[in-house]
Amino acid sequence: MNSKQERDSGQPKDPESEEDLDNDILDIYNFNQLLAMDDDGDIHAFSRDIVSQYFDQARSTFADMEKALKEKDLLMLSSLGHYLKGSSATIGVKKVMECCKNIQFLGKLQNISGKGRLEKEQALKLITQELRTGKKEYVNAMEFLGFFYDCSFAPAKEDSKPNVNKDSEHGTPQATGTTTPLPDKAEAPSETNPVALAKPKPS
């Protein structure tokens, strides 16, 4: 079955059988851990809902990062970077995770390896670059996983940032909507807590 036939079937693809999914967008190991929580065969309703929540929260977090960047609030930027790093790791969106890890360190005036000491303006400049890259990779991941689940994770209002495609205007199913509350504490994904998407509180 080719890619077009798989999409037309309305069923998500199995990442373990698709070599092209093992790329720079997804950490396949983490993503398969999430898929393992599904109990509905190839429908993947549970994991799709978690992925939808991730994209909604990532969109909101990027907006908070933009606000903190304008205010030059390095502590908040570091906290938000730490939060979205963990959320991205849970889903397996590894390039967004990497950018957020860098923002976490830069917000502490450290270099991206977590060492050294930077001047504030230098750190802010680097955070601006990382944020731009992170938002781009977020859109790439949203489109990629939208294809996998055969739905659109784009926001209902297209004036939200970062901008995404307008599949919803052409009848593509939306995965966003009412979702269940998330855990209060961000943790690394595990068998007992595979969903770790709690948002940090301002210090």
Protein Blocks (a to p, Z undefined) as FASTA:
>chain_A
ZZklmmmnopacdfklmmklmcfkbcfklmmmmmmmpcghjnommmmmmmmmmmmmmmmm
mmmmmmmmmnopaklmmmmmmmmmmmmmmnopaklmmmmmmmmmmmnopafkopajddfk
lmmmmmmmmmmmmmmmmmmmmmmmmmmnopafbdfblkbccdddfklmnopacfbdcddd
ddfbdcdddfklmbccbccddZZ
